[in-house]
Every structure is written in C-alpha cells, then in structure tokens.
Amino acid sequence: MTRRLLTADSVRDSDGVLGDGVLIEDGRIVAVGDADRLRSPDIAEERYPGDTIVPGLRDAHLHPVGYAASMSRPILKAARDFGDVADIIATAARAQSPGSAVVALRLDDETLAEGRLPDRRMLDAVLPDRPALLVRYCGHVAVANTQALVLAGIAEDAPDPPRGSMDRTEEGGLTGVLRETAIDPVSSALRSLAPEVTVDDLVGATTALAAVGLTGVGAMLDLEAGCWAGAGSELDLILEAAHRTPIYMEAFVIADTPAALHQAADRLAEAGGRVRFAGVKMFSDGSLGGHTAAMYDGYADQPDQRGTDRLDPDWAEEVARAALAIGGRVAVHAIGDRANGRAIDLMERLISNGADPALLRIEHASVLTPGDIDRFGRLGVTASVQPAFIASETSWLEKRVGAERLRRTYPFRSLASAGAPLAGGSDSPVEPPHPLQGLAAARDRCGLVPEEGLDAAAALALFTAGAARAIGEDASLAPGSAASLTVLSGDPVTSHPDRVRHMKIVATWVDGEPVQIPDGITTWRG
C-alpha cells in the first residue's frame, strides 16, 4: 500500500475550494480536505506552496498522431507569403532522403500576403522531382503538386469524389487544391513515401501533453494514414504506444463500416495500457476557414458557396448504432449551421430509439440556429467545443459568417443556458493543445461576442468534469476516484483570464504518480 499526501494553497474543482490537501492511496483519492487533519508522520508528502490543485485537465477532442507529426513535419503557419512557403518546403526536402514525399502542415491562406492558397504549379517549381502535400491548418483542405496527383491516380479530368471537391482553373485543369474527401487518395498514395511518425514520436508527444497539464484526451484516430501525418495507420501507431503513454488516450475511431469499427474496438480492448476504445467519429461537414462547413445560407465572403455535406443519414445511423451496441460513444463533426442541424437530427433519431444522450456528442458545434441551441439542451447531447478556435479566427470570422451569424457562432453561454452539457478541447494540431489557453478563451472570447463567454467556474468545468464525462472518464475529487490531478501556479477561477493564459503547469499526476517531464520539452510548434 502506497500513501501520499499532496498539499497546496488550495484544492478546488469548479464547485469551489475543498481544502488544501489530497490524500492518495494506491492511485486513488482517499480524502480531500484540511491537510493538517490528513497528514501523518508515516505518509510521504508532496508540497506545492503557493499553487492550486485541480482535477486532471482533459481535452475532449485531439488528434494525437497529428500532434506528434506536427512536432517534426515542416510547419507553414508562420509563412508570410508564397516565397516563405517555398523556402520552408525546399529546406524540408533537402533534409529528407531523395524521392521521399514532403508533407507540410498548418498552411494558412488567411495570413499569406497573397490571400489565397498556393497551387500545384508553384509547388512543382519548388519540388519538381518529388511529391508534396501541404495541409491547411484546419485539416479539411490541402494542396498537392503534380507528382502527388499522379501517384494518387488523379487525372486532369477526374470527377470530384463524393463529399469532396477539387479546385479547377477557368480552363478546367486541376489547381492541386483538394477539399474534404478529395485529400484521401493523395494521403494514401504518399503513405509509404512520407517520413515516418514513430512510436517514440507519439510517446514524446503524449508526454508533451502531460506537460501542459493534461491527464486524458479524446483521441481522434484514422484507421488509415490520415491527412495530418501522411504515413502509416494512426490506429496501429497508438496501439504500439499503448503501454508507454503517460496519459489516457480514449480512442474515437473514424470507421466506414460497423465491421471495421468492431475490429478496431476489439484491438483497442486487447491493447491494455492507457489506450481504450471510446467510440466512433463521423463527419457532417468541413471547416469555416476552408469554406467547406455546411451552411444554410452562403458565406458572407463567398455568397455562392454553402459548404460540403458529408453525412449520409442512413449510413451514419447504422454505424452509430454499431458503436453504441459495443459500449461506445458517437461523435459527429459539425461546424456549419446546416451540418449541425443534420447532426442533431441523427442524435434525435438515436435517442428516440433508446440511445443514452450522455453517449452522444457533436464536435465543434460552431454555428448554430437558435432552434438547434434549444435542441441541444432539450436532448441532452454534448457540445464538444474548442474555445481556442476563437483566438485564431478573430481576424476573419466575421468576414466569413457575417454579423448576424457571428452572434450565434461558438455560443457557449447560450448552450449552457439551454442545458446542454459542454466539453472542452483543442482539436490539436489545429490549435495548441494548451487547456489553460482554451479555458481563458472560453471566458473572455478574445473580445469576440463577449456575452457568450462562460463564467470562471464553468470554464474550469469545461476542461475537467465536462471533458472527462465526454470521453468516459471521471474528474471527481471524491474518495475512490482516480488520483489524476493537475497542479497550477495559481487559481484558475479567481484569476483574470490573462493570468490563466500564463499560468505554469507545476505538476501532472496520473493514477497517483507524477508524470516525469523532461526539461525544455517542446509542446507546440504552431
């Protein structure tokens, strides 16, 4: 029997301060309260003077393999123009073996001087002898050069795939810009040519997640390569790392059929370690940044464009039922108001046939109609939200959705007032995986529609109890709960949001043990 006492200035959750000490035995919480009453000469004590202990922070929606890839792939977010993009990918190519594919991440046309995406001709001029794929930071749009298109078997006159599209010149030729499912053939074709993302890379990335205070994440996993990494099956990689990850990975699998989902769930059940099956992940649309989020009305800056519908109702219901039947959750990506309406329709059908609303999630829930906000609350479907989106979209969000829709974009307070359960995440590597940045943005919204901000206690709950509930974990500090805790350099409830953004993670405890964090660990290259 191993007993430990953790003491700090305070121990708190979103309901209030519970004391200044946590007594732990064999990885479980025995008691929380007055440290003087809990301490004993025979109990080892870890002191955190001046700090605050909170339930372990969670991220309900994160791509761990994509995050690991972002630690080594060329990153384009800081590029100021096409010249910078060319320099970054040319440098990456020189560092790789001849003939290997260059896969670069976090391309952002909103910050490029040209105000648009590069095309394949530009990439061909820089990399004429090897395939290249530049992935927009949202993950729903990418640019391929000619070699990559040829390897994928995509001819100039190829039709758009179902639920995806390929941009074309006025003459009808391919520009290389791929949207939604049109990315998949290129990712698959480059699978054996892109630099490998190794088990060590993934373990290092999950350790970096512990360094930002996370004890568990909702891990979104592709059965194939996925656009983030471009090499190897994401499921295979996380299974190999299962016994080495320092935090919990609750896996949501992107599967096309019930059979594939069952097989993945069986493999995850056998893996052991800190990797577990959590459910299925589906898509109802794309992204606001890429103009592929499905909207009822046209985009403010592209009135003729209303986005891409990706959800087939009959298929989605079949796969969702399969997930529920094997004890999993159902998570549906929906950003545009039309996509959210379709996703809530699916949830309503599932609930009418006996599904537990607590097992149903809509990822992002970005733009909503007033009626669908009410439906979230009435049905009890979880809105899995990413406040960090606001921080990166402040310069262009109103341009994209217009003033009227802006008021109902990321409507956190309205959802909470309607009674909808909320869960916080980052969607990393779309955004930094730092939960304190998300927690602060949930409160002050970076000045964007501030009336939709959450109060401080609700923001803490978003990344503790709410996120934990959405991934099948328990963030309670009650006796018997897992001793997964985060130690912060201040109180996240009484501190101003800007102070929260800059708080330090003093320690991260998982199952009663502190995670060992290497000095100088890198947690973000965005």
N, C-alpha and C positions, 0 to 999 in steps of 0.2 A: 504494500500500500504506500503510495507516494502522496504526501500532503504538501501544499504550498499555499502561502498567503500573499496575494498581490495587494499592495496598498498605494493610494494616490491621494491627491487633494479631494477627489470625489469619484464615485462610481455612479454612472447615470445611464438611463435609457430615455426614450422620447417621452415617457410619463413623468420623469423627474429624477432627482438625486436620491439614491437608495442607500448611500453610506460612503465609506472611504476604504472599504476592504472587500476582497473576494477570496473566499476560501475554496480551494480546489483539491479534489482527491481523485486520483486515477483518471484524469482527463475530464472530470465532471465538476460542475459547480455544487458545492455543499451548502454555502450560505453567502449572502451579501449583506453587509451592514457595517456596524461600528468596528473598526479594525482593533481597537483595544479589547473588545469582547471576543474577537475571533482569534487573536494571536495567542501563541503558546510557545514556551521555550523549545519544544521538540518539533516545531513547524518551521520549515525554511521560508524566509520572507524575501520577496522582491519588492523594493521600494521605488516608487515613481513620484518623488516630491514635486509639487507644482503642476502635475499632469492630471489628465482625466481618463478614466477607463470607461469605454462604451462597449456594447455588444459588437462582435466582429462585423466590420463593414462588408457588405456584399455588393456585387454587380450582377444584376439580373440578366444582362444581355451583353455578351462579349465574345469575340472571335479569337480564341487563344492561339490557334495556328497562324492566323493573320497577324496577330500581335507579335508573335515570335518572328514571323517573316519581316515585319517592319523594323526589327532590331538589326537586320543585316541587308535587306534589299535597299537599292537606291531610293531615296525619298525626294519627291518633287515639290512638296508643299511650299518650300521657300523660294522656288523659281520665280523670277520676276517677269520673264518673257521667254519666247521660244529659244533664244540664244542660251539662256540658263538651262532650259530643259535639255538642249542638245549637248551642252557641256557635261551635265550630270550623267546622261546615259552613255556618252562616249567614254567618260572616265570609268564608269562601271564596266563597260565592255573590255577595256584594257586590263582590268583586274581579274577578269574571268578567263576561263580556258577558251581557246578558239572554237568557234562553232556553237558555243552554248547560247541559250536564249537570255536576253536581258528582260527581266520583269521588274518594272519600277512602280512604286506605289505613291498614292496621295497626290496625284495630279489635280490641280485646281484652276480651272479656267477663269474663275471669278477674280483671282489675284494676278493673272497674267496681263501684261500690258496690251496684248492683242485682244483680250476679252473674249477669247474663244479657244476651243480645243485645237491642238496641232493635228495635222493629218498624216496619212501614211507617206506622202511624198517627202515631207520634212524628215520623217524617221528614216526613210530609205536613203536620204542624202547623208545621214549621220552613220547609219548602220546598214550598208548595202549588202553585207555578206553574212548576216545572222538575223534570226527572228527577234522581234521585240514586241512587248506588250506593256503599255502604260495604263495603269488602272487609276481612274478618277477616285478621289478620296472617299466618295460615298460607296464605292464598290459596285455600282449599278451601271457604269459606263466605262469603256476602255477604248484605247486607240492601238490598233495593230499595224505593223508595217507589212509590206507586200510579202516578204518571206513567211511571216506568221500566217497570213491569209492562205498562202499556197499550201503550207504544211497542214492547215486545217481543212483543205479541200474546198475553200470558198471561192467560187469563180465570180467574175465581174457581174454576170447576170443571175447570180444566185438569188432566190427569193428570200424575203425576210422569214426567220423562223417563227413558229407560234410563240406568242407572248414576248417577242423581242423585235428589234429592228436594226438596220444598218444604214447609216447616213450615206447619201449619194450626191455627186456633183450634179450640176444642171444638165450635163450630158448623160447622166445615168450611171457613171462609174462609181465604184466604192471609194469613199474617203478614208476608210480604215476605222472610222468611229463606230463602235459597236455598243448597243444598248440592251440591257437585260439579258435574256437567254441567248442573244447573238454572241455573247462573250464565251459561252461554254465550249464550243468546238475549238476555239483557239487555246483556251486554258488546257483542254485535254491534249491537244496536239503538242503543246510545249512541256507537257508533264515530265518527259524524260530528258528534256534539254535544259530546264531551268536549274540553277544552283539548288542543292538540297537544303531543306529545312530539317535539321536533325533532332533526335530525341534530346540531346544536350541543349540545343537551341530552345526547345519547348520548356525543358526544366528550368533553364535560365530565365525564360520569360515568366513562368509562373512564380518563380522566386521574386522577380521584379514586381509582380502583382502583390505579393505579400509585403513588399517594401512600401507600397502605397497604402497599406492598411487592410487589404482585402483578405478575408478568410475563406471565401467561397464565391464562385461565379456560375452564372448560367452560360454554359459553353456551347456556342452555336457551331455545329460541325457538319461539314460536307462529306458524303461518302466518297467523293472523288477529290480532285485536286483543289477545287475552289479557286475563285479569282484572286484571292489575296496572295496565295503562296505560289501557285503555278507549278507545284512539284509534289507528287505523292498524295495519298488519301489522308485527309485530315483525321478521319476516324482511326485508321491504322496507327498514325503517329501518336495520338493521345492514348491509345491502348498500350503502346510500348512504354509510355511515360507514366503509366498509372501508379506504379509503386514509388515513384520519385518526386511526384508533385507535392509541394509543401502545403497547398491549399486544396479545397474541394472543387472539383470540376463536375457540375451537374449537366449532363450532355443532352442537348436538344438536337436531334438528328434531322438533316434535310434529306428526306427519302421520297422516292417517286411512287413506291408501291407498299402495300401492307407487308408483303413478304420481305422486302428489303428492310423495312422498319423492324420487323420481328427479328431478323437476323442480326441487325445492329444492336438491338436491345439485349439479345442473348449474349453477344460478345462482350458488351459492357457489363452485364451481370457477372460474367466469369472473370472479369479483369481484376477485381479487388482493388486495393489501394484506395486512393481518394478520387476515383473516377466512377461515376454512376449514371445510369440511364435516367433521364428526366422527362423525355417526351419527343414530340415531333415539331419541326419548324417548317412553315409554309410561307409563301409569298402571295400577297394580294396586289402589289404594285411595285414601284421602284423608288426614286428619290426626288425630292424637291429640286436639289441642285442640278440634277440631270434632266429635269423636265419630264421624268417618267412616272412620278407619283400620279395616281389616277384621281382626277378632279371632276366634279360635276360641271364646272364652267372652265373656260380656257384660262391659261396662265396670264397674269397681268402683263408680263413682258413678251408672251407668245400666245396671243388670243386664240390662234387656230389649233393650239396643242392642248390636249386634255389628259395626256399621260397614257400609261400602258396597264391594261387589266391583265393580271397574271393568275387569278384564282378561278379555276373551274369548279363550280359548286358541287357537282356530283362526285368528282374525284376527291375534292377536299373533305367532303363528309365521310367518304369511305376510309380515307387514311386517318382522319381524326378519330373515327370510331375504333380503328385498329389500335391507335395509341392509347386511348382511354381503356380499352379492353385489357391491355397488358400493364396497366397501372401508371401510364404516363400522362403528361400534360399536353395541351395543344397550344402552340404559339404561332400566331399569324402576323406576319409583317404587313402593316398597313400605314401609309403616310398620308395620302390624299384623302379628301372627304368622301369621294366615291368609293375608294378602296376600303375605308373604314366602315362605310355602310354595308358593303358586301361581306366584310369580315364579321360584323355584328349579326348580320342575317344568318351566317353559318353558326355562330355561337347560339343564337336563339333556337335554331333547329336542334342543335345538340342538347340544349337544356330541356327543350320540350320532350325529348326522348330519354330523359333521365340523367344527363351528364351533370356532374357537380360543377357549379360555376367557379369554384375555387381552383379548378384544374384548367381553366380557360384563360388565355392571355392574348392581348393584342399588342404587338410590338410597335412602339413609337407613338401610335395614336396621335399623329401630329396635327392634322387639320380635321376638325370635327364640326358637324352641324349641331345646333342646339338640341335637336331631337335625338341625335346619337349620343350626345353627352348624357342626356337623361336615360337613354337605353343602357349605357354602361352601368349607371348606378342601379337601375331597376333590375338588371340581370345579375349584377354582382361579378361581372367579367373584369379581370385585372387589366389596368392600363400600364403597360411596361414602358416607361418614359425615359428619355435621355436629356436632362437639362443642359448638358454640355453642348448640345446642338445649338442652343440659343447663342452661346458665346461665339461660335464660329460663323453664325449666319446673320449677325446683326446688320452687316453692311449691305446685304442683298435680299433679305427675307421679304420685306415689304414690296420691293421691286418684283419679286416672283409671285406673291399671292395677292397683293393689293391691300388697301387699308381695311376693307370690311372683313376679309378672311383673316387678316393678321390678328384681329381681336379674338379669334377662335382657333389660333394656332398655338400648340403646346398649352392648352387651357388647364393647367394643373389645379388651380383653386376651384374652377368650375366642376371639374371631375370629382374632386374630393367632396365638394358641397353636395354633389348629386349622390354621393355614397359609393362611388367606385373605388375599389382597392387600388392603390398605386404601388408600383415597384420601380426603383431607380436603377439605371445602368448607364453605360458609356457608349456601347456599340464599338468599342475599340477594336481595330485600329482606325475607325472613322474619327473618333475623338480620343484624347488622352484618357487612360484608364483611371485617373486620379479621382476617387469618390468625393474627396473634400471639395474639389472644383465643381463637381456636379451638385453637391449639397448646397454650396453657396449660390450657384446659378438658379437653383430651384427657389431660392428665397428672393433674390433681387432681380433675377431675369436679365441681368446686364442692362437694365434700364428699359427693356422692351416689353411693353404692356405689363407694367409692374403690378397692376391689380390682380394678375393671375399668379402671383408668387405665393408660395406656401409660407406659413409661419415657421419659426426655427425648429420647434419640436416635430412638426410634420415633415420637415426636410430631413431631420435625422432619421425619422422612421422610414422615410423613402429608401434609404441605403442600409437600413438594419432590418427591422421587422418586416417591412414591405417587400424588400428584395429577397429576404430569406424565405418568406412564405411562398413567393412566386417560383422559387427553384426547389422547393421541398425541404428546406432547412428550417431550423428553429433559432431565432435570435434572442430568445428569452434569457433573462438572468436568474430565472427561478431555480431552486435546488433540483438537481438531476439533469439540467441542461448541459450540453457540451460546452466546455470551457474554451470557446473561441472568442477572443476579445481583441480589441484594438486600443492601444494607449496613445492618446493625443497630447500635444503640448499645451492644450487649452480646452475650454468648454465649448463645444460646437453649438450649443443652444444660447448661451448668454453672450457669446462673442459676435461682433459685427461680421457680415458675410466676407468682407475683405480680409479680416483677421482669419476667418476659417480657411480661405483660399491658401493662406501662407502658413498654416499650422504644420508642425512637423509630426510625422509618424514616429513615435518613440519606440514602440514595440508592437509586434503582431503575434498573438498566441493562437495556436490551433490545437484543439484537443488537449489543452493543459500544458502545452510545451511552446516555448518561444521559437519562432522561425529565425534561423540564423541567416542574416542578410550580409552579404559581402560588402566591404567598404567601397564606396564610389560606384555602386551599381547604377546602371542606366535604366531609367523607367520609361523614357519617351524620346523619340527622335523625330517627332512630327514637325 
